[in-house]
């Protein structure tokens, strides 16, 4: 199993989440504000099944690349799945649950990471899909 740095891992996790049409994906760089990880990836699904599908896709793909998660919590309910990949932690929410917990507000002092193409375009598309007027 070849080593992978935190940023490359975050990009892979982002890609796998977007392949399952994760909505409103945000990457926060938290290394300067906490010791638990370098990056948080926060995204949403429009149903509990989509949340489960996003988590399953991420786990299967990254495990297949030799980097399984250290732990996964919440898959069975599909409201808030937390996936710990050591230096990258993924939070996948059912949309109303994400609004309630507001992790972006809680970690608002952590900078948002500007994603490279094609990820940034996909994130924009999955945000625009929620708003037919944009």
URMOFEN-V472021 format. One record per pair of residues at least 12 apart in sequence whose ideal C-beta (glycine too) atoms are under 7 Angstrom apart, sorted by sequence separation. I is the first residue (numbers start at 1). J is the second residue. If there is no record, write none. Layout:
BEGIN
i:I j:J
i:I j:J
END
This chain:
BEGIN
i:27 j:39
i:28 j:40
i:91 j:103
i:14 j:27
i:59 j:72
i:71 j:84
i:80 j:93
i:27 j:41
i:28 j:42
i:69 j:83
i:70 j:84
i:69 j:84
i:70 j:85
i:79 j:94
i:25 j:41
i:26 j:42
i:69 j:85
i:70 j:86
i:78 j:94
i:10 j:27
i:55 j:72
i:80 j:97
i:25 j:43
i:67 j:85
i:79 j:97
i:24 j:43
i:23 j:43
i:24 j:44
i:55 j:75
i:22 j:43
i:23 j:44
i:22 j:44
i:23 j:45
i:22 j:45
i:23 j:46
i:52 j:75
i:62 j:85
i:17 j:41
i:59 j:83
i:58 j:83
i:17 j:43
i:52 j:78
i:55 j:81
i:14 j:41
i:51 j:78
i:13 j:41
i:55 j:83
i:10 j:39
i:48 j:77
i:49 j:78
i:48 j:78
i:51 j:81
i:10 j:41
i:48 j:79
i:6 j:38
i:22 j:54
i:58 j:90
i:6 j:39
i:20 j:53
i:20 j:54
i:17 j:54
i:20 j:57
i:55 j:92
i:19 j:57
i:54 j:92
i:16 j:57
i:17 j:58
i:51 j:92
i:16 j:58
i:51 j:93
i:51 j:94
i:13 j:58
i:16 j:61
i:16 j:62
i:48 j:94
i:41 j:88
i:45 j:92
i:47 j:94
i:13 j:62
i:38 j:87
i:39 j:88
i:40 j:89
i:41 j:90
i:42 j:91
i:43 j:92
i:44 j:93
i:45 j:94
i:46 j:95
i:12 j:62
i:37 j:87
i:38 j:88
i:41 j:91
i:37 j:88
i:40 j:91
i:44 j:95
i:37 j:89
i:44 j:98
i:9 j:67
i:42 j:103
i:42 j:104
i:4 j:67
i:1 j:66
i:40 j:107
i:22 j:92
i:13 j:85
i:13 j:88
i:9 j:85
i:33 j:109
i:13 j:90
i:30 j:107
i:33 j:110
i:9 j:87
i:10 j:88
i:26 j:104
i:9 j:88
i:28 j:107
i:30 j:110
i:6 j:87
i:29 j:110
i:6 j:88
i:28 j:110
i:29 j:111
i:28 j:112
i:29 j:113
i:27 j:112
i:28 j:113
i:26 j:112
i:27 j:113
i:27 j:115
i:25 j:123
i:14 j:115
i:18 j:119
i:23 j:126
i:24 j:127
i:15 j:119
i:18 j:122
i:22 j:126
i:23 j:127
i:14 j:119
i:21 j:126
i:23 j:130
END
